[in-house]
Amino acid sequence: MLVHGGRARHRLSPGLKPPTSDAFTVGWVLPVLIAAIDPDAEAKLDGLNHALIRGSYLAENASDVSPGRGLITFPVLAASTGGLDEYALTRLQLLAPPKAPPPPMSLSWLTSKAGAPGRTVVTVRTTAQQAYQRLLGELTSGRGVIWGIWSAGPVSYRRAAQGALTPLAVHNPLSAWYTGGIAAIAMDNEDSQYRAVAGHAQRVTLTLPHSVPRGGSIPRNASARLVGVFDPARIKSFDPLSEVPLGPYQPVAAAPADPASRKALRSGDLLPNQNLGGYVSQPVDLITTLSALPALEQNAYYGTGLPGDAPISVIRVRVAGVTGPDPVSLERIREAAQQIVARTHLDVDIVVGSSPEPTTIDLPAGKFGQPALALSEGWVKKGVAVAILTAVDKNSLVLFTLILIVCILFVANSASAAIRGRRRELGVLACLGWTRPRLFTAVLGELAAIGLTAGILGAVAALPLSSALGLRASPGQAALAVPIAVAVAVVAGVIPAWLAARADPVESVRPPVLGARRGHQPGGITALAMVNVLRTPGRAAVGAISLAIGITALTMLTAVTFAFRGVLVGSLLGNAVALQVRGVDYVAVLATVALGILAVADVIFLNIRERAPELATIRAFGWRESALSRLVITEGAIIGLAGSLAGAALGLAAAANFAGQAPASLYLVAAATAVGTFVTVAAALLPAQALRRLPTAHLLAEE
């Protein structure tokens, strides 16, 4: 809050001219609220540049502050009308001629003459708006010297039994108004005050000059230089989605709440006056740039206490892509607010969709004639804007669920292969009298024990691993790995245990492949690999599905990162959902893809183990080791290609359908992802190396 001196000049009526002048002035001390902005951002946010009625707009640059004529000048935009609602009546009286020369004008003599009878010769009504217009002229001519800076705090309230709020009065000491004995303070500040006022001025006396700082130069006043005038009515102060003011250009309306207050205010609102600590704060009168702040906040003339290191009090944000109060738009806003809090730790309030609720304020009577008033203000509840999840958000939860699904498929595939390898053993147990429930329980118990062991190892490793990654995990959270691992093992083992319970001594000697229907000659290694994959379609499908799940998630996350700038907002089953990519999400997806690749490698291992006699026979027929390796690698490539293409297509379709758009870059992302997943071919290299260790002679002897 700055204080300027404004004057309204008035001419006397003919015949009443004093000997030396035909006019007199009425002095005003005008407090003006100043705000610093980023001009470019403000223009985009509320169109301040289009609200100019004369002059030019502000430009953000380092040369805003310019010294001159012993002053530090900086550019400002000024509102076309002041925010004060006040007028002054000035009466000029003609006193009777004194009978004797007056004595020296002491305080007692002036007090006695103040009540002397006289004849009123002229009465003049001066408004704060008139004084404000004179002030704009001074700012234009470069005479807008700032003598003092004040900051006013918020109002505190006490709630009455009836529910109304009463503002608590504040006593500001005389030292708060001290400016070095140069500028006067408006007498309105002697009225009731409800805001703590802090003055910022160097402590000086009238007889001593300002203290000289270390640099040896005398502190200089700041002077506002008017570059343009804007009309506050042309500024987009309210968002169409909210009743809450977005800018500081309009004060909060304090409307009368009962007939008596309505009569006292003449059916208008209670508006601010010259009282800096008054109940109603005034709107912004002057606007400058952020680069001009050193003229005020780093100026030794105004002393200390100004927040020079952290001058920004509020940041207003308008979210792109918001079309109305629809669920998708609201989700975009919520996601933007969540990111702001997560990255900056600032308090965020969402005003979209807010409807201010009328709140009754009982304002006590003032000291100078203002009666007690019942006011109604529109308040909104702050702090309910955004709830930041401190644990796992919904998209991370989905990714972790996908990991568990791939684990279930992986364990189920391995368990099924183990059951097929133990068909003879299970058949013998059935012949010895083991019932199907007993066989089912035995197999499921083995898998549960494996899951318990894995859960314990995972819980033990969770705490040091999370600490190394900078995450916070409590022992209770780490212990959850045990029941989850057991549950995964049990769910994955249900079907293999059911197959084990159906063990038959006769069926146990048959290989787990499809019966031959019609013989044909494969056309090469690729064709033979395709036939081998189709011989065990269930096992191959498990490997492809496991890989496809990871590729689907990876494609979506890559698309969100590169095509949607890290955040994708859309509608899922009629509900607005926002996906935000974080580093932990990529860790989860990469773990899912890795499990899918291991699932493909596991399929190849199982195929080699079950077809070991067949592969030994082919080797005996003269196949080279390189041809056998190509056969196994091609089988892995077929499964990997099927899972990669399916996952990339599903991820692309999900991202495009979710967001309602499919930028061209998404296709490049999907193609790159599909190409990248050919690393599953590398996963088949290890099983291919196992072919060299096959005991050909021993296997042929068994056959």
N, C-alpha and C positions, 0 to 999 in steps of 0.2 A: 504494500500500500504506500503510494507516494503522496506527498502533500504539495500542492501548488497554490499560489496566490492568484485569485481571479478578481477582477473588478468590473463593476457595471457603472458606466458613466451616464449622468443625467443632467439635463439643462434646467435652469431655473426659469420660471415664468417671467415675462416682461414686467418691469417695475420692481422686481424683487432681487435685482442683481447686486451682489456685494461689490464693493469698490474695485476689487482686483480680479474677480473671476465671475463668470456667468454659469458655472457648472460645479458639481461636486461628484465625488465618487463614493460608492459603497463597496467596501472591501470584503471579499469572501476568501475563506481558507478551504479549498476544495480537495478532499481526499480522492485520489484516483487509483483504481486497482489496475495493476500492470501484470501482464502475463507474457512469458517467453515461449515461442513456438518454433517448430521446424516449418518454414513457410511452404515448402513443397509438399510435405506430408499433410499439412493443414488444408491446403488447397484441394488435395485429393479426398480428404476426409469429409469436409463440410462445405467446400466451395467458397472459402473466405475470399479468394481472389476475384470471384464474380460478384462479391458484395460491395466492391469499391464504387463510390459515387464521384470521387475526384482523387487526383494524385496517382501514384504508382504503387505497385505491390512490393512487399518486402523481398529481398534477396538474401539468402543465407551465404555469407562469405566472411572471410577473416577481417576485412577492412571495415566492418560495420562501426566499430568504435574509432572515432577520429578526434584527436585533441585539437582544440582551437580556442582562441581568445581566453585562455586561462581555464577553460572548461573541457570536460570529456563528453563529447556529444555522441549520441547513438540514435539510430532511426526508430521511429514508431509509427504504427497505424493508430488512428483514434476513432472511437465510435462517433457517429454523427450526432447523437444525443447523449447527455450524461445520465447516469443511473440514479441521481439523487432527486427526491421529491420534497422540496423545501423552498420557502420564500421568506423574504425579510421585508418588513415595513419600516421605512425611514421617515421620520417626521422632523422637519426643520421648523424650529420655533424662534420667534423674535422676542427677546427679553427686553425688559425696561432698561433704559440707559442707567448706568451706575451713577450714583451721586458723587462718588469719589473714585480716584484711580484704584484699580483692583490691586490687592497685595500679591506677593508671589504665589503662584498657583500650587498651593499645597494640596495634599489629599483631602484634608478636612474642608478646605475651601471649595474644592471641586464637588465634594459630596453634598455640601449645603446648597450649592447652586444647581445641582442636578434636579432638585425638587422645586426650584423656583418657578412661579407661574409665568407663562409666556403665551404668545399668540401663534398658533400653528399657521404657517404660511404655505407649506407644501407637504404632501404625503406621497411617498413613492413606494411602489411595490416592486421589489426585485426578486427574480427567481434564480434558482440554482442553474437552470438551463441557460439563462442570459450570461451568468458568470462563466459557465462552461464554454460558451461560444467565444467569449473574450479570451479564454484560456487557449482555445484552438488557434486563435490569431497569434498569441504569444509563442506557441509552439512552432507555428509556421515561420515566424521571424527569427527563430533561434533563441528566444528569451525564456525558454521553459526550464529554468533552473530548479533543480530538486534540492530542497533544503533538508528534508528528512525522509526516512524510510521506516515504516512500521509493518509488523506482521501481526495479524489477528488470529486467535485460535478458535476452536469449535465451541459450540454451546453445550453445556451439560444440563440435564433435566432431572426433575423429581416427579414421580408419578403419584397423583392424588388417589384417594380411595375411589373416586368416581371413574378413574381411568384416564383422566386428562393429564397432560404433561405441563409442568411449570418450569420455565427456565430458571436456572440458579444465577443469582446476581454475582458479579465479580467486581472486586475493588482493585483498580490499577493504581499503583503508587504514582506520585508526582514525577518521580525520576523517569517513568516510562515516556513522558512527553518532552523530555529535555533534548534540545537540538543545538545546543551551544549558544543560546540566546539570540538567534538570528530570526527564526521563523515563529510566527504565532500559531497557536492551535485553536481550532474551532471551539466555541463555547459549548457546542452540543456534547462534547466529551465529558462535561460535568453532569450530564444526565445519567440515568440508570444504564449500566453496562453489563453484558452477559458473555463477553469474550475477553480472554486475557490478551492484552496488547503488549507487544515487546517493541521498544524503540531501538533503532540502530543509528547511533550517532557517536562521534568521537567526543569524549569528555573534555570540554574546553570552558573557558570563562570569557566574559566580555572584555576583560583587560589583558588577557594573554592570547597570543596567536596559537593556531593549531600546532600541535607537536610535530616535529619534523621526523619522518621515519628514517630508517637506516640509509636509504639511498640519498638522503639529503634534500629531497624535493618536498615542497609543501603540498599536502593533499588538496585535490581540486574537486569541486562539485561536478556532478554529472548533469547534463542538459539533454532533454529529449528533443529530437529534431523530427518534426512532422513530415512524412513523405506521402501520406494518403489518408483518406477518410472512408470508413466503411459504414454501411447501414446494417445494424444488427438484425433487422427484420428480414433481410435477404439471406441470412446464413441458415443453413440447414441444422437448426439446433436440436430438433427432435428426429430420432430415427422413426421411419414409418412403422416399424415393428414394435415400438416401445413408446411409452408415455414419459420416459425418463430423459431429462436433458443430457445431450451428449457433450455439450460445450459450456464454457463459462460465460456465455454472452447474455444469459437471462438468469435473474435470481429465482430462487424457489418462491413460488407465489404463496403469500400469507393472506388468504382471503378471510373475510369476517364469517364467523360461525354462528352468530345469533343476531337478532334484530338490533339490540343495543350497539353491538360492534359495527353492524352494517350502517347504522345511522351515524355513528362517530366517524367512520371512514368514508361516509357519503357514497356507499355502495361500491367502493373501490377496494383495492388491496393495500395492505400496509407496506410501504416502500421504504428504502433506506434513506438516511439523512447523513449529516456530516459526522455523526457519532461513529468512530472507528470500532468501538466495542458494542455497538447497538445490536439488537436482536437480528434484524434483517441485514444480510450482507449485500453489498452492491455488486453489479455485474462488472465485467472487465471493461475498462475505458481505454486503456492503451495496450498495444500489442507490439512486442519487439522480437528479435531473433535470439536464438540460443547463443550465437556467437557474440552478441552484444552484452551478455550477462556480466562479463568482467567490469564493465563500467559501473555496475552497482554492487556486485558481490565481492569484488576484489579491490574495492576503492577504500583507501585508508581514511577518507573523509567521513565515511559512514561507520567507522569503527568495526567491531567484530560481531559475530553472532549470526551472520547471513550464511546460508548453506552453500558456500562456493564449491565444495567438493561434490555435493550431491544435490543439485538444484532442482531436479525433476521431481515433481510431486505426483503427477498422474500421466499415464499413457493411454490414450484412447485408440481402440483397434476396431476397424470395420472388416469383417471377414468376407473374403471373395466367394462368389458362388451362392450367396444367400438370396433366395428369391421370395421368401415369405415365411410365415410362422409354421411351415410344414415340418414334419419330423426329420427329413433329410437335412434341411437347412439348420435346424436346431442342433442336429448331431454334428454338423460342420463347426458350428460355433463352440459347442462343448469340447470338441476335440482340439480346436485352436486354443481354447482357454487351458485345457489340460497340458498342452505342450508348453505354453508360456510358464505355467507354474513349475513344471518339471525341469525346465531349462534355466529359469531365472529365480525361482523361489519367491516371486512377487505375489502379492494378493491380487486376485482377479475377481471381478464382479461382472456377471453377465446381465445386461439390462434388456436384451431382446425378449419380447413377450411379457415384460414386467408391466403390471398395471398398478400405479401408485395407490395406496390405500389412504383415505382421508384420516388424518390424525389431528385431534383437538389440542390446541396449545392455549393455556391460560397465561396471558402476558400481564404481569402486574402493572399498576399505574406508574408512570414516569414522574420525574421530579418537576417537570416544567409544563404540566398541563395535559400530557397524554393520559387518557383514562385507561382503566383496566379493560383489556380486550380479550375476547374469545376468538381465536384464529383457527383456521383449518388449513393444514398443509398436506400435500401428497407425499407420503413416505413409501419407500420400498425397502424390503429387508435385504441387507447386504450379507455377504458371506455364504450365501446358498448357491453361488454361481457354479462352482465346479468342485467335485469330490475327487481328489487324486487317489488312485488305488496305490496303496503302499506295498501290496504283494504282487499278484499276477493279474494282468488285465485279460479281457476276454479272448483276444486273438492269440496271446501267448498260451492261454489255457487250451485253446483249440489245437495249437501246435504240439503241446505236451501230450494231449490226448492222442494225436496222430502217432506220436512216438510209441505210446503204449499199444496202439492198434498194430503197428508194424512189429513190435515185440511179440504180441500174441500170435501173429501170423508166422513169425520166425520160429518161435518155440513150438507152435502146432506142427509146422512142417518137419522140424527136427524130431519131435516126438512121434509123428506118424512114421517117419523113416525108421526110427528105433523099434517101433512096434513091428514093422514089416521085417526087420532083421531078426526079431525074436519070435517069429511066427511058430517055428518048431518048438521053442521053449514053452510058449503059451499053450500050444496044442497039447504038449505032454502034460502040463499042469491041469488042463481040462480033462484029460484022460484019467488023471489021478484023483479026480473028484472035486476040483475047485469049481465053485459055482461062478456064474457070470457076475453077480454083485461083488464076489470076493476078488475076482480078477480086475474088475473096474476099480475097486477101492485100492488095490495094490498098486496099479499103474498110476492112478491119480495121486496116491500118497507119495510115490517116488518123485513125481513132478512138483508136488507141493514142497517137499524137502529141498529140492533144487532151488525153487523160488525163495524159500526161507533163507538158504545160504546166500543167494544173490542179494536179497534184501538187506541182510546184515552187513555184507561187504559194502553195499551201496550207502548204507547209513553211516558206516565208519568213514568212508571216503568223502561224504558230502560236506562235513564241517571244514576240513582243511582245504578242500577244493573251492568251496564258496569263499573262504577267507582269501585264498590266493587270487580269485577273480574279482575281489572287491565287493562281494555280495554279502548279505546278512542272512544267516540261516540259524535258527535256534535248534537246540537238541531235539525239541519236540517235533519240529518240522523235518529234521533229518530222520527221526524215527518213523515217520510216515512211509519211508521207502520199504520197510519190512512188510506191512500188510499189503501195500500196493504190489510188491513183487510176488507175494504169495497168491494174490488175486489174479495177476496176469498168468502165472503158471497154471493155476487151477482152470481158468477159463480156456487157456490154450490146450490144456490136456483133456478136456471133456470129450472131444471127438476121438482122439487117439485111444483114450481109455475105453470108450464105447466099442471101438474096433477091436481092441484087445479082448474085451469080454465076449466077442463073437468068434473067438478062435476055434478053429475046427482042425483036428489032426490031418484030415485029408487035404483040406485047402491050404494047409501050411506049407506044403511042398511045392505049390504053384508059384511062379514068379509074379510079382505085382505089375504086370503089363497087360496091354490089351491083346486079346487073341487075334491071330492072323486070319484075315478073311480071304485075301487074294494076293499072291506074291507078285512083286514087281521089282524092277531093277532101278535103284536110285541113280540119278543122272550125274552125281558128283558128290564132293564132300559137303557142299551146302545143302543139297537135297537130302543126303543122309542125316545131316544134323537136324534138319527140319523134321524128318521122320522120327528121330530119337526124342525130340522135344514133344512131339505129339503122342508118343507111346506112354508118357506119364503126364497127361494134361493137367491133372490136379496140382501136382508138384510144380510144374512150370507156371501155372496160373498164380500160385502163391508167391513165387519169386517175382513175377511181373507185377502183380498187384502191390506187393511191398515196395517195389521201386517206384511204381506209378504214384503212390501216395506221397512219397518224398518229393518227386519231381513236380507234382501238382502244387504242393506248398511252396517249393522253391520258385516256380514260375510266377505264382501270385505275388510273392514277396519281391521278386526282381521287378515285376511290372509296377508294383506300388512304389518301389524306390526310384526307378528311372523314368517311368511315364507319369506318375502321379505325385512326384516329389515327396515320397515317404509317407503320405497319408491318402487313404482311399476311403471315401464316404459314399455309401449307397444304401440300397434297401434290400433286405433279406427277409423273405416271407412276410412282407408288409411292415417290417420294423426297420427303422433307421439304424444303421450300424456304421461305425468308423473303424478302420484298420490302420494302425500306426506301426511302422516297422522300427524295431529297436535292435540293438546288437544281440540281445539274448534271443530274439526271434530267429535270427540267422543261425545262431548256435543250435537251436532246437531243430531247424529245418535241415541243417547239415548233418545232425545226428540221425534224423529220419532217413535222409538219402544214404548215409553210410550203412544204416541197418538194412536198407533195401538192397544195396550192393552186396552186403554180406549174405543176405537171403539168396541172391542169385548165385553167389559162390557156393553156398551150402547146397543148393539144388544140383550144381555141377558135381560137387563132391559125392553126394548121395548117388547120382547117376553113375559115376565112375565105380563106386563101391559095388552097386548092385549089378552093373554090367561088366564087372571085371573079367569073368570068363569069356564073355563075348569079345571084349577088347583084346584079350590074350590070343584068341583064335584069329582075329584080324591081323594081329602082329605076326602070328605064325604063317599066315598066308603071304607075308612079304611086305606089309605096309611099313613105311619108314616112320620113325619117331616124329618127324616133322608133320607128316600127314595126320597122325593120331592127335598131335597137339592142335593142329588146325581144326580138326573135327570138334574137339572139346571147346576150343575158343569160339568157334562159330555157333555152337549151341548157346554159349553164354551171350554172344552178340545178339542172337535172335531174341532171347528172353529180355535182354537189356534194351534192345531197340523197341520191342513191343511195349515195355513198361515206360520207356522214355517218351515215345510219341504219344501214348495214351495220357501220361501225366502232363505233358506240355499242352496238349489240346484241352484237357480238362481245366488246367490252370488258366489258360488264355480265355477260355469260354467263361469261367467263373468270374475273372476280373472284369471282362467286358460286360457281362450281364449284370454284375453287381454295381458297376459304376455307370452303366447305361451308355458307355462309349468305348471305342476300341481304337486308340491312336495307332498310327502306323508303326511306331516304335515298339508296340507290344508284340508285333509279329517278329521283329528282329530279336526281341528278348526271348520269345518262345523258341525261335530257331537256334539261338545261341545256347539255350538251356538244353534243347534236344541233342545238339552236337556235344555239349559238355558231358552228357550222361553216357556217352560211349566209353567212359572210363570203366564201365562195367565189363568191358572186354578185358581190361587189365585184371579185373577180379577173377577172370577165368584162367589167368596165367599160372596161378599157384596150383589149382587142380590139375592143369596140364602137366606141370612138373611132376605131379604124383604118378603120372603114367609110367615114368621111367623106373619107378620102384615096384611095378607090378611083377610078382613072381610068375612069369608066363608058364614055365614047366610045371610048377605046382598046381596052378589053376587048371591047366589042360589035363593033368593027371586026375584031379577031382572030377572033371567033367566026364 
